[in-house]
Amino acid sequence: MIKFSVEHLERNADTGGVISAIWGMSVDGVLVKTGKHVFLDKDPTAEDFIPFESLTEQTVLSWLDADLDFSKIQDELLNPKPQVQTTQLVAGLPWTSN
């Protein structure tokens, strides 16, 4: 079972607006991926502002999903595409002769 969670929040001390969130993705109870997402400092007088004390994990997860697209993250992790290098690399220093 795949589950996304909020591991940590940072907020603006003056406004209570969430500035960043550390999130995690677990598969069968094992944490397999984490990330940090930074939010814009929201105006506390905005109609849709939610005070820090009133936030739920589900609310923050919905913000993260809207910005990051959890289904894409899940798909990329569970169905990795092979890395194909198409650039030929040559090593050396221009000031030495090989």
C-alpha positions, 0 to 999 in steps of 0.5 A: 500500500502506498501512502503519502504523509507530511513529516514536518512543517515550517511556518512564518512566525508572524503570520502562521502561514506554512512556508515549507513542508517535508513530505514522505512516501511509504510503500507497505509501511517503509519510507521510500522517498522524501522531499521538501516543498517550499510554498509562497508566504500566503497573505493571512488576510486572504479569504482562503488562508488557513491558520496553522492551528486549523490545518490538517494533514489532509489539507497540506497533502492536498496542497502538495499533491496539487503542486507536485502531482503525487501520482506522477511521483508514485509512477516514476518511483514504481516504474523507473525508466531506464537511463539512456546516455546519448552523449559520448563523453571524452576525458582529458585536459586540454593542456596535456597531450594524451 
